[in-house]
Amino acid sequence: MIYKNKIFLSVVAIGLVFSVVYFGDIWTSDVQPTPDAVDSPEPSKTESPLNSPFATATPTKTPINTPIVTKTPFPTGDGRTTFIDEKVPWELLLGQASCQLKGEIKFLDHNTYDNQDALFIYSGVDHPGRNIIWTVTPLDDLSVGPNIFNKMFIPDGESLLGVTLPDNPKYKKYELTVKMQYGRLVDEKGNYVTVGGNVKVFEKQCDGKTTVLFP
């Protein structure tokens, strides 16, 4: 009787072990890990990120058609109407030249003055080498400029006056007048032309005057 009981208990124990193993496998196979419990493996160094099961799409940048800016040499002829240190095309010089002085210069001491809109205004100048010729009344050793159209805009423009007094000015008041040179291409009848003529240099007496005052 005791022997039969031992056999029965052994069979029951074996059955329990089998049940635990069998049903334990079923329960564990049905359980899915939560997203927080999953460690995303890093792709290997040899694996392309696009082929990785954990790769994400990378946004691509659409190129913008930006205009290409290139530096071109400064033009030396057609299409321009203002020049510095260059001859003006004859096509722009078929009329008369003109010029004007205006304003006043007041010296505060021998070396300092106040330029009160003292301007030399001109138009129709053909070449940067043309001269500007000043007359000082009454006559004294004042230095006045500009004296040439070099570094000035041509054919048209304006410039502030610059005046330097002699060491011992003779007068308290001076008047400045000016004339300028200009050139034209002229045919045998004296008409201004753009081709086929000869260059003739003229002098133009400018309108107006500038007053210089010394304390």
C-alpha positions as CSV (number, residue, x, y, z in Angstrom):
1,M,0.0,0.0,0.0
2,I,2.8,2.4,0.9
3,Y,4.6,1.5,-2.4
4,K,1.5,2.4,-4.4
5,N,1.2,5.7,-2.7
6,K,4.8,6.6,-3.6
7,I,4.2,5.7,-7.2
8,F,1.0,7.9,-7.3
9,L,2.8,10.8,-5.7
10,S,5.7,10.5,-8.2
11,V,3.3,10.6,-11.1
12,V,1.5,13.6,-9.8
13,A,4.8,15.4,-9.2
14,I,6.0,14.7,-12.8
15,G,2.6,15.9,-14.1
16,L,3.0,19.2,-12.2
17,V,6.5,19.8,-13.5
18,F,5.3,19.1,-17.1
19,S,2.4,21.5,-16.7
20,V,4.6,24.3,-15.3
21,V,7.1,23.9,-18.1
22,Y,4.5,23.7,-20.9
23,F,2.2,26.4,-19.8
24,G,5.1,28.6,-18.7
25,D,6.3,28.6,-22.3
26,I,2.9,29.6,-23.6
27,W,2.6,32.5,-21.2
28,T,6.0,33.9,-21.9
29,S,5.6,33.6,-25.7
30,D,2.3,35.6,-25.5
31,V,3.7,38.5,-23.4
32,Q,5.0,41.4,-25.6
33,P,7.5,43.8,-24.2
34,T,6.4,47.4,-23.7
35,P,8.1,50.1,-25.8
36,D,9.9,51.4,-22.7
37,A,11.5,48.0,-22.1
38,V,13.0,47.7,-25.6
39,D,16.6,49.0,-26.1
40,S,17.1,50.1,-29.7
41,P,20.3,48.7,-30.9
42,E,22.7,51.0,-32.6
43,P,23.4,50.2,-36.2
44,S,26.8,48.6,-36.9
45,K,29.6,50.6,-38.5
46,T,29.4,48.6,-41.7
47,E,25.6,48.8,-41.9
48,S,24.0,51.5,-44.0
49,P,21.7,53.7,-41.9
50,L,19.0,53.4,-44.6
51,N,19.1,49.6,-44.4
52,S,18.9,49.5,-40.6
53,P,15.6,48.3,-39.2
54,F,15.7,51.2,-36.8
55,A,16.6,53.9,-39.4
56,T,14.5,56.9,-39.7
57,A,13.9,59.0,-42.8
58,T,16.2,62.0,-43.1
59,P,14.6,65.1,-44.6
60,T,16.3,66.2,-47.9
61,K,17.0,69.9,-48.7
62,T,15.8,71.1,-52.0
63,P,18.4,73.3,-53.7
64,I,17.4,76.9,-54.3
65,N,18.3,78.4,-57.6
66,T,20.5,81.4,-56.4
67,P,21.8,83.6,-59.2
68,I,25.5,83.5,-59.6
69,V,27.1,86.9,-59.2
70,T,30.3,87.6,-61.0
71,K,32.5,90.6,-61.0
72,T,32.8,92.1,-64.4
73,P,35.3,94.8,-65.5
74,F,34.1,98.3,-65.2
75,P,33.0,99.4,-68.7
76,T,35.0,101.9,-70.5
77,G,32.7,103.1,-73.2
78,D,29.1,102.6,-74.3
79,G,26.3,103.1,-71.9
80,R,28.0,105.5,-69.5
81,T,27.5,109.2,-69.1
82,T,30.0,110.0,-66.3
83,F,33.8,109.5,-66.3
84,I,36.8,110.0,-64.1
85,D,40.3,110.2,-65.7
86,E,38.9,109.0,-69.0
87,K,38.0,110.8,-72.2
88,V,34.3,111.4,-72.8
89,P,32.8,110.0,-76.0
90,W,32.2,112.6,-78.6
91,E,28.6,111.4,-78.9
92,L,28.0,113.1,-75.5
93,L,29.7,116.4,-76.5
94,L,27.6,117.9,-79.3
95,G,26.6,121.0,-77.3
96,Q,28.2,124.0,-75.7
97,A,30.1,123.7,-72.4
98,S,29.1,125.8,-69.4
99,C,30.3,126.7,-65.9
100,Q,29.5,128.8,-62.9
101,L,30.9,130.0,-59.6
102,K,28.9,130.7,-56.4
103,G,29.1,131.1,-52.7
104,E,31.5,132.6,-50.2
105,I,34.6,131.7,-48.2
106,K,35.1,133.3,-44.7
107,F,38.5,133.0,-43.1
108,L,38.4,132.7,-39.3
109,D,42.2,132.9,-39.0
110,H,45.0,132.6,-41.4
111,N,44.7,128.8,-41.8
112,T,41.0,128.1,-41.1
113,Y,38.0,129.1,-43.2
114,D,34.3,128.5,-43.4
115,N,33.2,127.4,-46.9
116,Q,29.7,128.8,-47.4
117,D,28.5,126.8,-50.4
118,A,31.5,128.0,-52.5
119,L,31.2,125.8,-55.6
120,F,32.6,125.5,-59.1
121,I,29.8,124.0,-61.3
122,Y,30.6,122.8,-64.8
123,S,29.2,120.8,-67.8
124,G,30.5,119.6,-71.2
125,V,34.1,118.9,-70.3
126,D,35.7,116.3,-72.6
127,H,39.0,115.4,-71.0
128,P,40.5,115.1,-67.5
129,G,43.6,117.1,-68.7
130,R,41.7,120.3,-69.3
131,N,42.8,123.3,-67.2
132,I,40.8,125.5,-64.8
133,I,42.2,129.0,-64.7
134,W,41.5,131.3,-61.8
135,T,41.6,135.1,-61.5
136,V,42.0,136.8,-58.1
137,T,40.8,140.5,-57.7
138,P,42.5,142.4,-56.3
139,L,45.7,140.7,-57.4
140,D,47.5,138.8,-54.6
141,D,49.2,135.5,-54.1
142,L,46.2,133.4,-53.2
143,S,46.3,129.7,-54.2
144,V,42.9,128.6,-55.5
145,G,41.7,125.1,-56.7
146,P,40.8,122.9,-58.3
147,N,43.1,123.6,-61.2
148,I,42.6,120.6,-63.5
149,F,39.8,118.1,-64.1
150,N,41.9,115.2,-63.1
151,K,40.0,113.1,-60.5
152,M,36.8,115.0,-61.1
153,F,33.6,113.7,-62.7
154,I,33.3,114.7,-66.3
155,P,31.6,115.9,-68.5
156,D,29.4,117.3,-65.8
157,G,29.9,117.9,-62.1
158,E,30.7,120.3,-59.3
159,S,33.5,120.8,-56.8
160,L,34.1,122.7,-53.6
161,L,36.7,125.5,-53.8
162,G,40.0,125.4,-51.8
163,V,41.8,128.6,-51.0
164,T,45.2,129.2,-49.4
165,L,46.2,132.8,-48.3
166,P,49.6,134.2,-48.7
167,D,51.7,134.8,-45.6
168,N,50.8,138.4,-45.5
169,P,47.4,139.1,-47.3
170,K,47.2,142.6,-48.7
171,Y,43.4,142.8,-48.6
172,K,40.5,141.8,-46.5
173,K,38.2,140.9,-49.4
174,Y,38.9,139.1,-52.7
175,E,36.7,138.1,-55.6
176,L,37.4,134.9,-57.6
177,T,36.4,134.4,-61.2
178,V,37.4,131.4,-63.4
179,K,37.5,130.1,-66.9
180,M,37.9,126.5,-68.1
181,Q,39.2,124.6,-71.1
182,Y,37.1,122.1,-73.0
183,G,37.5,120.3,-76.3
184,R,35.3,119.4,-79.3
185,L,35.6,117.4,-82.4
186,V,35.0,119.9,-85.2
187,D,34.7,119.4,-89.0
188,E,36.1,121.8,-91.6
189,K,32.9,123.9,-91.4
190,G,33.2,124.4,-87.6
191,N,30.4,122.0,-86.7
192,Y,30.6,119.6,-83.8
193,V,30.8,116.0,-85.0
194,T,31.3,112.5,-83.6
195,V,33.8,111.2,-86.2
196,G,36.0,112.6,-89.0
197,G,36.9,116.0,-87.5
198,N,39.8,117.5,-85.6
199,V,40.0,118.2,-81.9
200,K,39.8,121.9,-81.1
201,V,40.3,123.3,-77.6
202,F,38.2,126.2,-76.3
203,E,38.1,128.4,-73.2
204,K,34.9,129.2,-71.5
205,Q,34.5,132.2,-69.1
206,C,32.3,131.0,-66.2
207,D,29.4,132.9,-64.9
208,G,29.3,134.3,-61.3
209,K,32.0,134.7,-58.7
210,T,33.1,133.6,-55.3
211,T,33.9,136.1,-52.5
212,V,36.8,135.5,-50.1
213,L,36.8,137.4,-46.8
214,F,39.8,137.7,-44.4
215,P,39.2,139.0,-40.8
